[in-house]
Amino acid sequence: MTASTIIFYLLAAITLGSALLAVTTRQIFRAAIFLLFTLIGIAGFYFWLQYEFIAAVQIVVYVGGIVVLIIFSIFLTQQSGEEMPKPKWGRTLFAALAAFCGFALILAQILLHPFPATSDTATEASVSNIGKQLLDIEQNGMALPFEVISILLLAAMIGCIVIAMRQPVEDKIMNNEQGIMNDEGGRANLKS
């Protein structure tokens, strides 16, 4: 086993393990930290493939921007140590079914469409070439996928804020009726 193979399996273990922990933990702050390690693992794959510019963009934009924004939104909207409510059985089953269908669709597309070998020379992964292809709207352009990913990230941020702000109205009403209020440290005190 070569060093390159060991690095690949190590990066794969970090990325997949962190991704699994990010979706299974019930503490939202820990989920954000596991997402951070998942994105760092993906950047490691880019470094391993010797695409240093893409790896740097991955770290700056996703790790340095998106995850930090998610962590700030968690701190601004709720206490970071609180556990999220346990999901209902129906939602868990639906999420598992959706993940399985997505995996089956991707696997079917990979098996139906082979990757033919080509004798064309690869385009150099320079900043200039990447910028031209990102802005190109022709056949091999990436302008539409770039905009779709932007909308996806916006939807993810809105979802993060909605999840972080969720507190049942019944809990607020019951706390007010019982005379319980929270002080600045987040500890419950009885009103005197």
For each residue, the residues with C-beta under 8 A, 3 or more apart:
1: 5 6
2: 5 6
3: 6 7
4: 7 8 48
5: 1 2 8 9
6: 1 2 3 9 10
7: 3 4 10 11 48
8: 4 5 11 12 48
9: 5 6 12 13
10: 6 7 13 14
11: 7 8 14 15 41 44 45 48
12: 8 9 15 16 41
13: 9 10 16 17
14: 10 11 17 18 37 40 41 44
15: 11 12 18 19 38 41 42 44 45
16: 12 13 19 20
17: 13 14 20 21
18: 14 15 21 22 34 35 37 38 41
19: 15 16 22 23 34 35 38
20: 16 17 23 24
21: 17 18 24 25 30 31 34
22: 18 19 25 31 32 34 35 38
23: 19 20 31
24: 20 21
25: 21 22 30 31 34
26: 83 84 86
27: 30 31 80 81 82 83 84
28: 31 32 74 78 80 82 84 163 164
29: 32 33 71 74 80 81
30: 21 25 27 33 34
31: 21 22 23 25 27 28 34 35
32: 22 28 29 35 36 67 70 71 74
33: 29 30 36 37 71
34: 18 19 21 22 25 30 31 37 38
35: 18 19 22 31 32 38 39 67 70
36: 32 33 39 40 63 67
37: 14 18 33 34 40 41
38: 15 18 19 22 34 35 41 42
39: 35 36 42 43 58 59 62 63 66 67
40: 14 36 37 43 44 59 63
41: 11 12 14 15 18 37 38 44 45
42: 15 38 39 45 46 58 62
43: 39 40 46 47 55 58 59 62 63
44: 11 14 15 40 41 47 48 55
45: 11 15 41 42 48 49
46: 42 43 49 51 52 54 55 58
47: 43 44 50 51 52 55
48: 4 7 8 11 44 45
49: 45 46
50: 47
51: 46 47 54 55 125
52: 46 47 55 56
53: 56 57 125 126 127 130
54: 46 51 57 58 125 130
55: 43 44 46 47 51 52 58 59
56: 52 53 59 60
57: 53 54 60 61
58: 39 42 43 46 54 55 61 62 63
59: 39 40 43 55 56 62 63 64
60: 56 57 63 64 65
61: 57 58 64 65 66
62: 39 42 43 58 59 65 66 67
63: 36 39 40 43 58 59 60 66 67 68
64: 59 60 61 67 68
65: 60 61 62 68 69
66: 39 61 62 63 69 70 153 157
67: 32 35 36 39 62 63 64 70 71
68: 63 64 65 71 72
69: 65 66 72 73 157
70: 32 35 66 67 73 74 157 160
71: 29 32 33 67 68 74 75
72: 68 69 75 76
73: 69 70 76 77 157 160 161 164
74: 28 29 32 70 71 77 78 80 160 164
75: 71 72 80
76: 72 73
77: 73 74 161 164 165
78: 28 74 82 164 165 167
79: 82 186
80: 27 28 29 74 75
81: 27 29
82: 27 28 78 79
83: 26 27
84: 26 27 28 163
85:
86: 26
87: 91 92 95
88: 91 92
89: 92 93
90: 93 94
91: 87 88 94 95
92: 87 88 89 95 96
93: 89 90 96 97
94: 90 91 97 98
95: 87 91 92 98 99
96: 92 93 99 100
97: 93 94 100 101
98: 94 95 101 102
99: 95 96 102 103
100: 96 97 103 104
101: 97 98 104 105
102: 98 99 105 106
103: 99 100 106 107
104: 100 101 107 108
105: 101 102 108 109
106: 102 103 109 110
107: 103 104 110 111
108: 104 105 111 112
109: 105 106 112 113
110: 106 107 113
111: 107 108
112: 108 109
113: 109 110
114:
115:
116:
117:
118:
119:
120:
121:
122:
123: 129
124: 129
125: 51 53 54 129 130
126: 53 129 130
127: 53 130 131
128: 131 132
129: 123 124 125 126 132 133
130: 53 54 125 126 127 133 134
131: 127 128 134 135
132: 128 129 135 136
133: 129 130 136 140 141 142
134: 130 131 141 142 143 146
135: 131 132 141 143
136: 132 133 140 141 142 143
137: 141 143 144
138: 141
139:
140: 133 136
141: 133 134 135 136 137 138 144
142: 133 134 136 145 146
143: 134 135 136 137 146 147
144: 137 141 147 148
145: 142 148 149
146: 134 142 143 149 150
147: 143 144 150 151
148: 144 145 151 152
149: 145 146 152 153
150: 146 147 153 154
151: 147 148 154 155
152: 148 149 155 156
153: 66 149 150 156 157
154: 150 151 157 158
155: 151 152 158 159
156: 152 153 159 160
157: 66 69 70 73 153 154 160 161
158: 154 155 161 162
159: 155 156 162 163
160: 70 73 74 156 157 163 164
161: 73 77 157 158 164 165
162: 158 159 165 166
163: 28 84 159 160 166
164: 28 73 74 77 78 160 161
165: 77 78 161 162
166: 162 163
167: 78 171 172
168: 171 172
169: 172 173
170: 173 174
171: 167 168 174 175
172: 167 168 169 175 176
173: 169 170 176 177
174: 170 171 177 178
175: 171 172 178 180 181
176: 172 173 179 180
177: 173 174
178: 174 175
179: 176 190 191
180: 175 176 188 189 190 191
181: 175 188 189 191
182: 186 187 188 189
183: 186 187 189
184:
185:
186: 79 182 183
187: 182 183
188: 180 181 182
189: 180 181 182 183
190: 179 180
191: 179 180 181
192:
